[in-house]
């Protein structure tokens, strides 16, 4: 990795296959402030360059004060988003995030974050390694179940949503771990507990659609479309709103 500087700015030149970084020069010094930078970017942006900046802030925090739970799980979180959005380097982001999540789990096994983001990053790795998909998907289920056992309500029930989604989309037994009835049971409970989270309703609608429960699926897709673009939904909801609109047309 090389740095090209001109005036007051520096641009990172990354060799093919490397994960990109932004420069350190305009980042804070303390790990606490660096984590705040990463939190702000995660909350406010899905621009890849900004997410790389968040990742760089967390890498710097880890260099300043290594092996801190609060740094490692945040790194896994931002890597999971990058793995989804930056498909050209998706496998690399997923690998880095999984490594960070594993370290977080080892430090604080009774906290949910390490288990949850290990599940998410493993799921992303399965996308980029289809030959290992069955094994990795089984691992996602194990990690998500552990996360649910630690805290079923964290982040609007995200661990339950991950588990439900795996059961929806994975091939059913004996080819895989998919189980539509189990998905519906999990996601119905989740939607009852956290109806304010549009993704919970979206995935329940998906389960109903695949289970040929047309009226229930239509009702929930319409509900998903009605959520105002606020918070993380403002950043990530466009894809799901578009899919909901498509399925509404198909089901009407």
N, C-alpha and C positions, 0 to 999 in steps of 0.2 A: 504494500500500500504506500502511495506517494502523496505528498501535499504540494499543491501549486498555489502560491500566494502572490497577490498583487494588491498594492495599496493596503487597505486594512482588512481585506477578506482573504479567506483560504478556501479552496475547493479540494475535496478529497478525491483522488484518482484511484479507482479500485480495480484491481486485476480481475479478469473474468472469473466468475465463480465465487469471488469474495462477497461478503455482505457489506453494503455501503454504510458509512458513518458520516456525520456532519463534524465540523471542527469543534474543538473544546474551548476555543478562545472566548466565546461569548456566553459560556455556561457558568453557573455559580460554582463555588468551591466546595461547599459542604454537602455531604450526602443527603441531609434533610431537605435542603433547597433543591437539589437535583431531583429528588423524588417528587417534590412539588411541581417542578417543570414537567415531568413525565405525566403526572396526574392531570395537569391542566390540558396538555395536548390530547391525552386520551379522552378527556371530557368534551373537548371543543373541536377536534379535527379528525378527519380521516384522509387527509392529504398524505401521500406516501412520504414526501420529503419531511413533513412535520413529524410523522410517526418515526422516521429514521432519527430525527433529532431527539425524540423522547427516548428511543433505544440508546442513543449515544449518551444522553444524560445518565441513564441507569448504568451503562457500562463504566462511565467515569465514577459514579458513586461506588460501584463495586471495586474499582481500583483504589479509591480513597479509603474505603473501609470494607474489606472483603467479607463475604459470607454473612450478609445481613438478610434476614428473612424478608423484611419490607422492600428491599431492593430486588431480590431474586424473583418473588412472585409477580412484581410489577413488570419485570423484564419478560417473564413468560407471558403475561397478559398482552403486552404490546407486540411481542413476536407472534402471538396467535393471530392478532389482527393483520399484521404484515403478511403472514403466511396466506391469509385469505385474499388480501387485496393485491399483493405483488406476486403474481403467479410465476413470473420468470425466475424468482428466487424463493419460491414458496417452500420447497423442501429444506433449504438452508435455514429459513426463519423458523420453521417447525422444529428442526433439530435443535437449534439454539434455545428455543423456548422450552422444549422438553427437558433439556439439560438443566436449565435454570429452575424449572418446576420441581425436578427431582431433588435438587439441592435444597429448595425451600421445604419440601416434604421431610427431608432428613433432619432439618433444623427444628421444625415445628409440626410434628406429625398429628397433633390434635387441632391444628388450624385447617380450615377448608381450602385456602387459596392454592396451596401446592398441589393438592389432589385434583381440584377443579381444573387448573390450567394445565396440569399434566394430561388430564383427559382430553381437553380441547386441542392441545398441541399434538397428541397422539392421533386424534381424529384427523387433523390436518395432514399429518404424515401419511396416514392411510390413503388420503386423496392422491398424494404424489408418489406413493409406492403401491400401486394396485396389486402387484404380485404378492405383497405381504399383507393385503387388505384384511383377510379373515383373521389372522393372528392379531393384528393391530386393533381391529374392531372389538375383538374379545377383551383386549386390554383396556380399551375405552370404557367398556361396560364395568369392568372391575374398578377402575379409578373413579368413574362417576358414581357408582354405588357407595364407595368409600366417602366421597364428598357429600353425598346425600345424608349418610349416616352421621357425619360431623355437623352439618348445618343445612337442613332442607330448605331454608328460607333465604339464604345468602343471595344478594343481588337479584331479588325477585324470583328466587328459586331456580337459578341458572343451572345448577347441577342436575336437578330433576328434568329440566328442559333438554339438556344434553342427552340424558339417558332416554327420555321419550323419543327424541329425534333419531337416535341410533336404532331403537326398536321399530320406528316407522320405515326407515330407508334401507336397513341391512336386509339381505336375503333371509327368508324364514328358514327355520329348522327343516331339514338337516343341513342345508347348505350354509346357513349362517345363524346369527343370533336374533334376527328380526322376529318380532312378535307384536302384531297389530293390536291384539286385545290388551296386552300389557302396556303398550304405548297409550292407548285410550284411557286406561285406568290411571296411569301416572299423570297424564296431561289434564284429565278432568279434575283431579285433585289439585293440581297446580293452578289451573285457571280459577278454581274456586278460592284458593288461598291468595292468589296474586292476579286478580282480573285487570289490574292497572298496567300490566306489562303486555304490550301488544304481541310480542313474540310468543308468549305463552298461548295466546289465542290463535295465532297463526299456525303453530305446530299442531294444536288440537284440531283445527280446521283441516290440516293436511291428513291427520289420522282419520277423521270422519270421511273425507273425500275418498281415501284409499279403501275405507271400509264400506263404501257405497251408502253412507248416511248423508244423502244429498242436502236435505233441508238444514240439518245442523251445520254442515260445512258452509253452505251459503250464508247462513246467519252470522257465522264467525268471520268469514272473509269480509263481509260487509262491515262488521265491527272493527276489524283490523284497519280497513280503509278510513274509518271515522276518527282514528286517533290523530290529534294534532301533532305536527312535527316538533317535538320538544326533546331536550336532553339527548341521550344516545340514539333514541328513535329518529331524531332529526338527522343524525349522521348516517345511520345504517338502515333506516326504514324504506328508502326509495325502492330497493330491490324487492322487498317483501310486499310493499303496496302494489308494485307492478304485477307481481305474481298473483296476488289476491285478485286484482282486476281481471287478469287473464282467466283465472279459474271461475270467477263469477260469470263471465261470458260463456264459458264451457258448460256450466251447470244449469244456467237459466233455461 
